[in-house]
Every structure is written in C-alpha cells, then in structure tokens.
C-alpha cells in the first residue's frame, strides 16, 4: 500500500538546524491559560515558571481498513501535564493517551480487543528565541487601528523552542510490538502571531529514534479568535511518515474560555486514505494552577534599591540635617523679634 510522501530526512535535518540557529532567550508568560488543546500542535511558549497545567480529553474514532476488511471502534482518554520550573522559558511535559480498540475481522467473523498506552512520553521544552522580547516591536500605533490589526510580513518571524524527550513502552504493548522500553524523541516548535487574533504554529518531530520504525511528522495549525475573545477556532494539518504507519490528517475545532484558568474544547477530523479510513471526535478541558511571580526588570530593581524600597527615611535625613545646621550655624535663623524684645522696644519708645 502506498503512503503519503513527506520531506526527505536530509531536508528535515537542514530545517532543524536553521530553526535552532538563534540563541536569544526570552519568555512570554500570559495571564490567561495557554493550552495546546484541542489540536495536536505544541505551542512554542512555556506555561511560565511555577505554573502547573493539566489538559484532559476524551476521544472516539471509527476506522475502516479496505485492504484487511476490518472495522474498528476506538475509545481513548489523553492527559498532558505541564510544569514551568527553574526558568521562564523551560517546561517539563508528560503526555499520555490510553485507549481501547475493538477490531472486527469481517472475513473471519472474529473480534479482537487491544488496550494500552498509544502514547506515553516525557520531555523538556525550552524557548530559545522570542521575537516579542523587544518592547519597541510591541508598541501599538496610536494613530491607526488598521496598522495594529493588519497582517505584516515581519509577523511571520516566529518564536522558536526545542524539545527533547523519550517514549516509554511498558510491557507487551499491542500498539508498538517489538519496540524498546525507551526511545528518544526530538522536536522543533515555532509560533507566529500573524495578527492580534490569528496565530500560526508549526511542529517538526523525529520520533521513536533508534527503533525499527522511526517516525517523521509535521503539524501546521492556524487558530483565530473571534471579536469575543472567549471563543476561538482552529484548522490543523498533520503528516506522518513511518514504515509502521503513514497518513495525512485534517482537524478543526472550537475552544471556549470560561475564565483565566479554565478552557473547554471540541474538535473533529479525518484522514485522506482508506487503509484505514479514519473519522474522530474529541472533547476536553484545560485547567491551570498559577503560582507565577513576575520578576521586575534589572533597571527597575536598581532604581528601587537607590530610591524606592531600600531608600532611607527622608524625615530622618532632614532631622539629621537640622541638627547639624544648629551646630555649625548653617541652619536658617528666624530673625523675627521675640515677644520680650517687642516689649522692650515699646518701653523705649514711650520714654
């Protein structure tokens, strides 16, 4: 059976090296939850230091394989746990998908059930370049609404992060027979803010490195927020190239923000072949615990140390100056006459 043709490994490697060339470090913590759901794409930005985030989903998929004459129904649950630590740009991510697949072999009238982790991996993601670190770039145009909201080519310059981790295949996993217990995974994630309401995310990953069935994949995702920013939609394309399984998939969905820390979503998708054909639906929620503390810029910290939080009591300083002035005679002297002097002048005037 044929499989979709993706980029050659040499081109993937060239693209990877071009992406990791910049080494400027920055971060972009947001007050509102930043979830990777409902799509499969991964944001370039970390959740922020001391932020704990959970992203939970439920899924159902229908598969029909024309070559093997099989039909399948798949129920699954996926969970991603993200934690920002040590640096604003760094986060650790655990991603797990546990599913049950019931397969019917139409030619033989047999049924088979497979249950295990279809995904179980742990990794670190680090932001290496952020085009929005420059405050001059983020200044709004005070004279033109259109200038602030239109597409500009400079907005294509993406934030870039790199990811390194590993897959864990425990026990006799029916979805990955023969795979080792641990296999490495590497990825580059980019994110461009095309307009204030539209974001482009791309991921390029090399997965299950060193196994008999390594996997190259890409994800391209575009999301758009409505005028009511609590609602957003996305469209996503994913390509997978492996000797075990190759495909091209398309997804779309919607997300609703119920608060700064809580989001719900729904999506659906399908592929472009019949070996097997796939139709799937997902729904889920994202929630975060925010213990993030803003760090003041170095310039502001210096200013505070000189005249702010660490400044000496000015009243105490004034009292010292007055006391010193009395001793040296440098303090201003009250030259107005006293009451005793006024009475003496009056008596002299009467005489």
NORHU-V265909 format. One record per helix or strand of 3 or more residues. SS is the DSSP state (~ for helix, > for strand). FROM is the first residue (numbers start at 1). TO is the last residue. Records with the same first field share a line. If there is no record, write none. Layout:
SS: FROM-TO  FROM-TO
//
This chain:
~: 9-19  131-133  145-149  153-156  298-307  314-328  339-350
>: 51-65  70-84  90-105  110-129  159-168  182-195  198-209  215-225  231-241  247-259  262-271  277-290
//
